[in-house]
């Protein structure tokens, strides 16, 4: 698709949706005007997100989905939101904060027209949500490691390995900066006869 065709398509989309926005969601007018200029490049998507586009775009997608609105309108909304989810961790964080995952997951699972892009977006959001949950466990895992319970310490070693296996930006600094953690790991590796513990710590 050429830039001209993409711009025309975006303009047609805005013309269609802005009529509804006037009556139901005036806040969307500004966002959809920005969308007219967007060719879904990374910078354009970042500008849309920075302008606060994600919540109103999600609101339009929800209302379109609920009301059974035109497939074309829903497809445009899905294309923009999916591209945001794929583009960057910052936009994925905004989408998760706006509770986009349940709706996008439902559309991915039940829509006969679900795209590869939507599936990739849902996968990226799910992965980021799981990683955020893991990162939230760092204080508890470190506390178990440093505790007196040997079984809990061994479980904590496995937990730390999972945290450090996060593909993007593993929390190495956060774990190393926790007082006593490195010393405890070295001590456990030196003193333990448990091969599994030694392997987990060495890796």
C-alpha positions in Angstrom: 0.0 0.0 0.0 1.4 3.4 -1.0 1.6 6.4 1.4 -1.2 8.1 -0.5 -3.5 5.1 -0.3 -2.7 4.7 3.4 -3.5 8.4 4.0 -6.8 8.2 2.1 -7.7 5.0 4.0 -7.0 6.7 7.3 -9.0 9.8 6.2 -12.0 7.7 5.2 -11.8 5.9 8.6 -11.7 9.1 10.5 -14.7 10.5 8.5 -16.7 7.4 9.3 -15.8 7.3 13.0 -15.8 11.0 13.8 -19.6 11.2 13.3 -20.1 8.7 16.1 -17.4 10.5 18.2 -19.3 13.8 18.1 -22.3 12.2 19.7 -20.6 9.6 22.0 -17.0 10.3 22.5 -15.8 13.8 21.8 -12.4 13.1 23.2 -11.7 10.7 20.3 -11.9 13.5 17.7 -8.4 14.8 18.5 -7.0 11.2 18.6 -8.6 10.3 15.3 -7.3 13.5 13.7 -3.8 12.4 14.6 -4.6 9.0 13.1 -5.3 10.6 9.8 -1.6 11.6 9.6 -0.4 8.3 10.8 1.1 5.7 8.4 1.7 3.3 11.4 5.4 4.0 11.6 7.0 3.6 15.0 7.3 7.3 15.5 3.6 7.9 14.5 2.5 5.2 16.9 4.5 6.6 19.7 3.0 10.1 19.0 -0.5 8.6 19.1 0.2 6.8 22.4 1.8 10.0 23.9 -1.3 12.0 22.9 -3.4 9.6 25.0 -4.9 7.7 22.1 -4.9 4.2 23.6 -7.9 4.5 26.0 -10.3 6.2 23.5 -9.2 3.8 20.7 -9.9 0.9 23.0 -13.3 2.4 23.9 -14.2 2.7 20.2 -13.1 -0.9 19.6 -15.1 -2.2 22.5 -18.2 -0.3 21.3 -17.7 -1.5 17.8 -17.3 -5.1 19.0 -20.4 -4.9 21.2 -22.6 -3.2 18.6 -21.4 -5.3 15.7 -20.2 -2.2 13.8 -18.6 -2.4 10.4 -15.7 -4.8 9.9 -13.7 -2.1 8.3 -13.8 0.2 11.2 -12.9 -2.6 13.7 -10.1 -3.8 11.4 -8.5 -0.3 11.4 -8.7 0.0 15.2 -7.2 -3.5 15.6 -4.4 -2.7 13.2 -3.4 0.4 15.1 -3.6 -1.2 18.5 -1.9 -4.4 17.4 0.9 -2.3 15.8 1.3 -0.4 19.1 1.6 -3.7 21.1 4.3 -5.0 18.7 6.2 -1.8 18.5 7.5 -1.2 22.0 7.5 -2.2 25.6 6.4 1.3 26.6 3.2 1.0 24.5 2.6 -2.5 25.7 2.7 -1.2 29.2 0.1 1.5 28.4 -2.1 -1.1 26.7 -1.9 -3.4 29.7 -2.7 -0.5 32.0 -5.8 0.3 29.9 -6.9 -3.4 30.2 -6.6 -4.1 26.5 -5.4 -7.7 26.8 -8.8 -9.4 27.6 -10.5 -7.7 24.6 -7.6 -8.4 22.2 -7.3 -12.0 23.4 -11.1 -12.5 22.9 -10.9 -11.0 19.3 -7.9 -13.2 18.6 -9.6 -16.4 19.7 -13.1 -15.9 18.4 -12.8 -13.7 15.3 -12.7 -15.5 12.0 -10.7 -12.6 10.6 -8.1 -12.5 13.3 -4.7 -11.6 11.7 -1.1 -12.7 12.3 -0.5 -9.2 13.5 -3.2 -9.4 16.2 -1.9 -12.8 17.3 1.6 -11.4 17.6 0.3 -8.4 19.6 -1.6 -10.7 22.0 1.5 -12.9 22.5 3.7 -9.8 23.2 1.2 -8.4 25.7 0.9 -11.8 27.5 4.6 -12.1 27.7 5.0 -8.6 29.1 2.3 -9.2 31.7 3.9 -12.5 32.8 7.3 -10.7 33.0 5.8 -7.9 35.1 4.4 -10.5 37.5 7.8 -12.2 37.8 9.5 -8.8 38.4 7.1 -8.1 41.2 8.3 -11.3 43.0 11.9 -10.2 43.4 11.6 -9.0 47.0 9.8 -12.2 48.1 12.2 -14.5 46.2 15.3 -12.7 47.7 13.7 -12.8 51.2 13.2 -16.6 50.9 16.8 -17.0 49.6 18.2 -15.2 52.7 15.9 -16.9 55.2 16.9 -19.7 57.5 14.7 -22.4 55.8 17.0 -24.5 53.5 14.2 -25.8 51.4 12.8 -22.3 50.8 16.3 -21.1 49.9 16.6 -23.9 47.3 13.2 -22.9 45.8 14.4 -19.3 45.7 17.4 -20.2 43.7 15.1 -21.7 41.0 13.0 -18.5 41.2 16.0 -16.3 40.7 17.0 -18.4 37.7 13.6 -17.8 36.1 13.9 -14.1 36.8 17.4 -13.9 35.2 16.1 -15.9 32.2 13.8 -13.1 31.1 14.6 -12.5 27.5 14.5 -8.7 27.5 16.2 -6.7 30.2 16.5 -9.4 33.0 16.6 -7.7 36.4 20.3 -8.4 37.1 21.0 -5.1 38.8 18.0 -5.3 41.0 19.0 -8.8 42.2 22.7 -8.0 42.7 21.8 -4.8 44.5 19.8 -6.7 47.1 22.1 -6.9 50.2 23.3 -10.4 50.9 22.0 -12.2 47.8 25.4 -12.7 46.0 27.1 -13.8 49.2 24.3 -16.3 49.9 24.5 -17.7 46.4 28.2 -18.2 46.6 27.9 -19.8 50.0 25.2 -22.2 48.9 27.2 -23.2 45.8 30.3 -23.8 47.9 28.5 -25.7 50.7 25.8 -27.6 48.9 26.1 -31.2 47.7 22.9 -30.8 45.8 23.8 -31.0 42.1 20.6 -29.2 41.1 21.3 -26.2 43.3 24.9 -26.0 42.0 23.7 -26.1 38.4 21.0 -23.5 38.9 23.5 -21.1 40.7 26.2 -21.7 38.1 23.8 -20.8 35.3 
